[in-house]
Amino acid sequence: MRYAVRVDGVLLAVEVDEKGDRTRVFVDGREVESEMRRIRGDGAWTLRMDGRAHCVVVSGNGEGETVMLGSRSFRVEVEDEREAAAHAVRPPHAAGPRVIRSVMPGIVREVLVAEGATVAERAPLLVLEAMKMQNEVRADRAGRVLRLHVAPGSTVARGDPLVTLA
């Protein structure tokens, strides 16, 4: 799986290739020897990268994650290849009302906002289930929810409108 990862605003291309019990990680095309294991349920992990061990603590705030690596803090945002492709098709900063459309067929499992609500950029709007995977659909910009085009239990096709933001 490919990811677009921003670390303190710097974009990195990350690919994770899992085959059986072996996981290979590539960062900007360079293979990185890595292994990550949870050590506590509160976001604490051990990370072994290129032969060195690190303690990592991950905490989220709904608009990205804060990652503590030793005494250093980093702001990290991750998009999988589907999310990155969707943003490439519809740039997030176009003027006027924005219709957020489904990038895949699925079933709306949960609507997380109401019409009239003000949302921040990257705020979760709804949960869409596709191929037994739960996917959060997020606002591609800050705005106000003008219209909800779906309700929980709705079936959507690729390209169907989900939410209109002003």
TAQUIBEL-V43107 format. One record per pair of residues at least 24 apart in sequence whose C-alpha atoms are under 7 Angstrom apart, sorted by the first residue. I is the first residue (numbers start at 1). J is the second residue. If there is no record, write none. Layout:
i = {I I}
j = {J J}
This chain:
i = {2 2 3 3 3 3 4 4 4 4 5 5 5 5 6 6 6 7 7 7 7 8 8 8 62 63 63 92 92 93 96 97 97 97 98 98 98 99 99 99 99 100 100 100 100 101 101 101 101 102 102 102 102 102 102 103 103 104 104 105 105 105 105 106 106 106 106 107 107 107 107 108 108 108 108 108 109 109 110 111 111 115 115 115 115 116 116 116 117 117 118 118 118 119 119}
j = {80 81 78 79 80 81 78 79 80 84 76 77 78 79 76 77 78 74 75 76 77 74 75 76 123 122 123 140 141 141 166 164 165 166 164 165 166 161 163 164 165 161 162 163 164 159 160 161 162 157 158 159 160 161 162 158 159 157 158 130 156 157 158 130 155 156 157 153 154 155 156 151 152 153 154 155 152 153 152 151 152 145 146 147 148 144 145 146 144 145 143 144 145 143 144}
